[in-house]
Amino acid sequence: MVFTVIYDIFPQIEVTNFDGITIKEPQVTVGDTELNNELKAIQERNAAIIDKKDDDVVEKDNIVTVDYKELDDTGATKPDSERQDFVFTVGSGGNLYKIDDDVLGMKKGETKEITKTYSKDDENKELAGTTKKLSVTVKQIKIRNLPDLDDDLAQDVNEKYKTLEDLKKDISRNLELAKSRKLSELKSQSLLSQLVEKNPFDLPKSMVQAENDSRWNMIAQQFKTTPEQLDKMIAASGQAKEDMIKQWAGDTEKALKSRIIVDALLRANNISVTPEEIEEEYSKIANDSGITVEEVKEHYKDPRAKEYLIDDAKENKLYEQLYKKVKVQKGDKVSFEELFKLGQEN
């Protein structure tokens, strides 16, 4: 018996082209604005929600509960347009018809007819270029009673804080740490993206398919359903499966090629880490997280978790070497908020 077997092999590559690679590192300053935003968020999380008096009117930032319905030209209720007990914060834009400004000044129990015309370029395609007549009834008006920014609030957040100043210092440290991590992520993304472009190679179709299957299973878990049921949902919606995978999990081929390039460079540069370097990683994690080294070691006592830590340490060591082969320069100044919107397309 004679037969032929055709099978895919793992790509064997040599990463040699570093010509012209430039990495622009965004310039970000963490200051009072970012600190105050975090403190405000803490106040809101610890706020008490209380009812306003019956004669009080709706104001910006109030939490209102409304009933609403859409009316036709005769004043009759349009089918399937009624909504009961809808809750939103005035000024947040968290409602379909964007009636934030229209409910200002209304009292509890008051009903108001509202006519709104939406621009042709409105982000909601169903509303764009239309005029809607609505009936809105305010049922409840609540306010957030924010706690004072003082030592008591700091102690309520965590018993490790004795004063408000302790809380502020920890927030500032965490903001700087988040900034540093995001900048490292953006630098590595930029480097790998350019290396993929300058060192082209093909991927076996079976590898891409296996990765897409894995990602599809992951998306199904996020939707709390099965991959088969998700297939049916996507087919019914008319959306392409490949588009959804890219939207939720990024570019499969680019991610695979980046991973293969990193592995190839780790081998080519004989990157390894010593037990002493892992001990340093434990200390760094403990310092960044505000916990003890013993607690960190307890977390990584699982062999698989420790292997992930070792892999990360190897990659960080590799990147330090690679950045010396390319040009790293200052990029544009961006705000802390803008920083975390960068690289999302990757």
N, C-alpha and C positions, 0 to 999 in steps of 0.2 A: 504494500500500500504506500502510495506517495501522496503527500499533502503539503500545502504551503501555509505558513502562519505569518500573518502581517500584524504587527503590533507597534504601538507608539513607544517612543523612548523619551526619557526626560531630557530636556534641552541642555546641551553642553555648551557653555559660552565662556568667552574670555573678555572681560571688561577692560578695554585699553584706551578708549577715546574719552579724554577729559577736556578736550580743546574747547575753549570759549565758554566754559560753564561759569556763570555768574549768579550768585545768590544775593538777593536784596533782602536785608533784614529790617522789617518795620521798626520804626522808632516810637516807643510807647512810654508814656510817663504815668505812673500811678500816684495820684495826689488826693487832695481833699474831696474833690467831686466824687471819685470812686468810693472813698471811705464813707462819705455821707449817704451815697446811694445804698450801700450795704446796711448802714445803720437804719435808714428809713425802711428797708425791707424787713429788718429784724423787728422794728416797731410794728409794722403791719401784721407780721406773723403772730405777734403777741398782743394784738389789739382785741379789745372787747367790742362785740357787735351789739349795739343797743338801738331800740326803736326811738324815732323822733316823735315829738308831740303831734297830735292829730292836726293841729292848725299850722304846723311847720310845712314849708314847701320844699320841693326837690331842688337840691343844689348839686354842683359838681362834686364828684367823688362819693356821693350818697349811693347806697346799695338799694335798688328799687325792685319791687316785684310788681309785674304788670300782666294784665290780660290784653291781648291785641288781636285784631282781625282785619282783613283787607275787605274794602267795600267796592262794589261796582258803581256804575254811573247813577243807578237808581237809589243807592244807599243800602242795598241788600248785601248780606255777607257772602263773599265769594267762597265756593266750596273748598274744603280742606285748607283754609287759610287761618283758622282760629288757633290761638296758642294760649294756654292757661298757665298762670303762675310762673311766668318767665322772669328770671332774676339776672340783673346785670349791674355793673358799676357805671354810673353816669360819667361820661367823658372818656371811657375806655374804648368805645367803639365796638364793644362786645355784643352787638345785636344786629340782626339781619338787615333791618331797614334804616339803620343809622339815625335813630330818633333821640340821641343824647340831648341835643340842644332843644328839641321840641318838648321834652318832658320837664325842662327846667321851669320852676315856678308852680308846677301842679301840686295839689294837695292829695292826701290820702282819700280815696273814694271818688276822686274826680275823674270824669271821662272827657276825652278830647278827640275831635276829629282832626287829622293831620293830612295835608296834601304835600307830597314830596316829589320833586322832579330830579332824576338822576342823570348825570352827564353821560354822553355817548362813550366815553372812555373809562367809565366806572369799572373798578376791578371785579365787581360782581356782574358777570355777563348777563345774568337773568334780569338784573335791574337796569343795566346800561341803556340809556336813551328812553326810559319809560317814566310815566308819572303814576304814582300810587296814592290811593286814598285809604287812610287807616283810621281805625277807631282804637284808642288806647285808654285803658283804665288803670290808674295807679292803685294798687292794693296795700302795699307796705312801703315805708321809707325807713331805712336804717342808716346809721353812721358807724364808722370805725372810731372807737375811743382809743386813741393811741397812747401808750404808756410814756412816761417821761424818760428821756435819755439820762439815766442816772445809775448809780451803783446797784440799786435794787434790780433794775432791768438786766444788768450784766450778770448778776447772780442767778436770775431766773433763767437766762440763756444756758449757763453751765456753772456748776458749783466751783469749777476751777478758777473762775474769774472773781476776784474780790472787789475790784473797782471797775468803773466804766473805762478807765485808761487801760486796764488789762485787756478788756475786750477790743478796744481800738487797736492796740498793738498787735493782737492776734489776727484781726481782720486785715490790717496792712500787710502783715507777713504772708497771709494766705493769698492776698491779691498779687503780691510780687511773685509768689510761687506759681500761681496760675498763669501769670504773664510769661514767666520763664519757660514753663512747659509748652505753652502755645507757640512761642517763638521757636523752640527746638523742633516742634512738630512741623511748622511751616518751612523751616530750613531743610529738614530731611525730605519733605515732600518735594520741594523745589529741586533739590539735588537729584533725587531718584527720577523725577519726571524728565530731567534733562539727560540723565544717563540712559534711560530707556530710549529716548529719541536718538541719541548719538551712538548707541550700540544696539542696532536693530537685530531681532531674531524672531523666529516663528514659534508659535505654541501649538502643540498637538490639539486637535479639535476635542479629543476625549478629555484632556485636562481642563479645558475651558468649560465643557459641558458638566464635568464632575463638580467644578467650583460653582457653577450656576445652580446646579441641583442643591448643593449645600446651602447656598444663599437663599434659595427658594424655601427650603425647609426652615431656615432661620426666620424669614419673613412670616411664614405661616405660624410659627410659634409666637411672634409678636402680635399677630392678629388673633391668637388663641383659636386656631383652626388647624385643619390638616392640609398638607400640600395639595391633595386631590380636590378638596373643597375650595381651596384658594384658586385652583385652576378654573373651576366652574364660575367663581365670582368674577374673575378677570375676563373670562370669555363673555359673560353676560354684560359686563360694563363696556366692552369694546376696546379696552386698553390692551396694548401689547405686553406680553409677559416680560420680554427683554427690557422694555422701557421701565417697567415697574422695578425690576431687579436693579437697574442702573440708578433709578431714583432713590431706592432705599439702601442700596449697598455699594454704590459707586461702580466705576468702570472695572469689570472683571479682568479683562486682559491686562490693563495697566497695572492693577494690583498684583496679579500673578507675575508679571515681568519684573516689577519692583522687588518682589520677594525673591525671585530667582537671582537677580543681580546682587542683592544683599548677601545671599548664601554663597554665591560665587566669589564675591570679594572677601567674605570672612575666611574662606578656604585659601584664596590666593595670598592673603596677607597673614595667614597663620594666627588669626586672632584668638586669644584665649584669655581667661581670667583666673587669677589665683585665689585660693581660699582667703588670703588677706584682703584682696580686693572685694570679695563678697562681704567680708566683715565690715568694710568701709561702706558698702551699699546698705547694710543693715542699719548702720549708724546714721546715714543720710536720711533713710526712710523714717527712722525714729524721730529725727530732728524736724523733718518736714511735717510729720503727722502729729507731733506733740505727744508721742507715746514712748514707752521704754524699748530698748533694744531687745529685751527678753520677749516683749509682746510681739515685736516684729518677727523674731525667730520662731515664735509659736505659730504665727500665720504661715510661715514658709517651711514648716516642718514636713508638709506634704511634698513628696518627691516631685510631683508634676508642677506644683506651684514654685518650687525652688528652681526647677529647670527653666520656667518662664523668666524668673529673675536673672538667672545666668545668661539666658539668651539676650535679654535687654541690656545687660552689662556689656556683653560682647558687641552688640550693635552700637552702643554709645561710644565704645572704644574705637570701633571702626569709623564712625562719623568724625571723631576728632582727627583721625589720620586723613580722611578724605577732604575735610575742609581746608587742609593745608595744600591740597593739590588744585583747588579751585579758587576763584575770586569771591570773597565775601565782603559786601559793602553795605553801607547804610541805605536803607530804603526810605520810603515816605513816612512822614509823621502821621500816626493814626491814633484815635482815641482807644481807650481800653475796650469799650463796647464794640467798636469797629474791628478791633483785632480778632475777635472771636467769630466774625463773619467771614474772615479771609480763609481761603482754602476749602470752603464748603463744597465747591464744585468737584473736588477731588474725592 
